[in-house]
């Protein structure tokens, strides 16, 4: 078997530091979220999703007040729940709902919140912590690169 020699004119840009972090759900190693905790797009996707999330919550509340049959209520609820799962999955760019719902609904109560709110809060905290750590590392690197320039500007000049 002949192996082709790597093209010496090609530069490999290694972005493995942005690899996804594996997170167990409920300590179960078979339920693993793989998220890029430095994905700043999460914040913009979350901001875009909140109006739709609010709208879906209002639709769920309206189901209980309608004079619809049980079958209609179940069908509507399934449709809304599927939309909610799709929104949460899009926010985190991963099928979070498949792993975090255990066949339940995004509207199941957990810790005084609806499941989707609980998931978003917990995962958003992970992103915030990770991004804060990354920014601290970036600031430290900037300081080391700019230290020689900033030191000379703080010395007083002789008159």
C-alpha positions as CSV (number, residue, x, y, z in Angstrom):
1,X,0.0,0.0,0.0
2,X,1.4,3.4,-1.0
3,X,0.8,6.3,1.3
4,X,0.5,9.7,-0.2
5,X,2.9,12.2,1.3
6,X,1.2,15.2,2.9
7,X,1.2,18.3,0.9
8,X,3.9,20.5,2.3
9,X,2.2,23.6,1.0
10,X,-0.9,23.1,3.2
11,X,-1.0,24.5,6.7
12,X,-3.0,22.6,9.3
13,X,-5.0,24.9,11.5
14,X,-5.7,22.9,14.7
15,X,-9.0,24.1,16.3
16,X,-9.2,21.1,18.7
17,X,-9.3,23.5,21.7
18,X,-12.8,24.4,20.6
19,X,-13.8,20.7,20.8
20,X,-17.1,19.9,22.5
21,X,-17.1,19.2,26.2
22,X,-18.9,16.0,27.3
23,X,-21.4,16.5,30.1
24,X,-23.2,13.6,31.8
25,X,-26.9,14.1,32.6
26,X,-27.9,12.9,36.1
27,X,-24.6,11.1,36.5
28,X,-25.6,8.6,33.8
29,X,-22.7,7.9,31.4
30,X,-25.1,6.8,28.7
31,X,-26.7,10.3,28.7
32,X,-24.0,12.6,27.4
33,X,-24.4,16.1,26.1
34,X,-21.5,17.3,23.8
35,X,-21.4,21.1,23.9
36,X,-18.9,23.7,22.7
37,X,-18.9,25.8,25.9
38,X,-17.1,28.6,24.1
39,X,-19.7,29.0,21.4
40,X,-20.7,32.6,21.8
41,X,-23.5,32.1,19.3
42,X,-25.5,30.4,22.1
43,X,-26.2,33.8,23.6
44,X,-27.6,35.3,20.3
45,X,-29.6,32.1,19.6
46,X,-31.0,32.3,23.1
47,X,-32.0,35.9,22.7
48,X,-33.7,35.0,19.4
49,X,-35.5,32.1,21.0
50,X,-37.0,33.8,24.0
51,X,-40.0,35.4,22.3
52,X,-40.9,32.1,20.8
53,X,-40.4,30.3,24.1
54,X,-42.8,32.8,25.8
55,X,-45.3,32.3,23.0
56,X,-45.2,28.6,23.4
57,X,-45.7,28.9,27.2
58,X,-48.8,31.0,26.6
59,X,-50.1,28.4,24.2
60,X,-49.7,25.7,26.8
61,X,-51.6,27.9,29.3
62,X,-54.3,28.4,26.7
63,X,-54.8,24.7,26.2
64,X,-56.0,24.2,29.7
65,X,-58.6,27.0,29.4
66,X,-60.0,25.9,26.0
67,X,-63.1,23.8,25.6
68,X,-61.3,21.3,23.5
69,X,-61.5,17.5,23.6
70,X,-58.9,15.5,25.3
71,X,-57.6,14.3,22.0
72,X,-57.2,17.8,20.7
73,X,-55.5,18.9,23.9
74,X,-53.0,16.0,23.6
75,X,-52.3,16.7,20.0
76,X,-51.8,20.4,20.5
77,X,-49.6,19.8,23.5
78,X,-47.4,17.3,21.6
79,X,-47.0,19.8,18.8
80,X,-46.0,22.6,21.2
81,X,-43.6,20.3,23.1
82,X,-41.9,19.3,19.8
83,X,-41.5,22.9,18.9
84,X,-40.0,23.6,22.3
85,X,-37.6,20.7,22.0
86,X,-36.5,22.0,18.5
87,X,-35.9,25.5,19.9
88,X,-33.8,24.2,22.9
89,X,-31.8,21.9,20.5
90,X,-31.1,24.9,18.2
91,X,-30.0,27.1,21.1
92,X,-27.3,24.7,22.1
93,X,-26.5,23.3,18.6
94,X,-27.1,19.7,20.0
95,X,-30.0,17.4,20.5
96,X,-30.2,18.4,24.2
97,X,-33.9,17.5,24.5
98,X,-33.4,13.9,23.5
99,X,-31.0,13.4,26.4
100,X,-32.6,15.7,29.0
101,X,-36.3,14.8,28.6
102,X,-36.2,11.0,29.2
103,X,-39.5,10.7,27.3
104,X,-41.0,13.5,29.3
105,X,-42.1,16.9,28.3
106,X,-40.2,20.2,28.2
107,X,-43.0,21.5,30.5
108,X,-42.4,19.0,33.3
109,X,-41.7,20.8,36.6
110,X,-38.1,20.5,37.9
111,X,-36.8,22.5,40.9
112,X,-39.7,25.0,40.7
113,X,-39.2,25.7,37.0
114,X,-40.4,24.2,33.8
115,X,-37.9,21.6,32.4
116,X,-36.9,23.8,29.4
117,X,-36.2,26.8,31.8
118,X,-34.2,24.5,34.1
119,X,-32.1,23.1,31.2
120,X,-31.4,26.6,29.8
121,X,-30.5,28.0,33.2
122,X,-28.1,25.1,34.0
123,X,-26.4,25.0,30.6
124,X,-26.2,28.8,30.3
125,X,-24.3,28.9,33.6
126,X,-21.8,26.4,32.2
127,X,-21.4,28.6,29.1
128,X,-20.9,31.7,31.3
129,X,-18.3,30.0,33.5
130,X,-16.4,28.7,30.5
131,X,-16.5,31.9,28.6
132,X,-15.3,33.9,31.7
133,X,-12.4,31.5,32.0
134,X,-11.5,31.9,28.3
135,X,-11.6,35.7,28.6
136,X,-9.3,35.6,31.6
137,X,-6.9,33.5,29.6
138,X,-7.1,35.8,26.7
139,X,-6.4,38.8,28.9
140,X,-3.4,37.1,30.4
141,X,-2.0,36.4,26.9
142,X,-2.7,40.0,25.8
143,X,-0.8,41.3,28.9
144,X,2.2,39.1,28.2
145,X,2.3,40.3,24.6
146,X,1.8,44.0,25.4
147,X,3.8,44.1,28.6
148,X,7.0,45.4,26.9
149,X,5.0,48.2,25.3
150,X,3.1,49.3,28.4
151,X,6.1,49.2,30.7
152,X,8.0,51.8,28.8
153,X,5.0,54.1,28.7
154,X,4.7,54.1,32.5
155,X,8.3,55.3,33.2
156,X,8.7,59.0,33.8
157,X,10.9,60.8,31.3
158,X,13.7,62.9,32.5
159,X,13.4,66.5,31.8
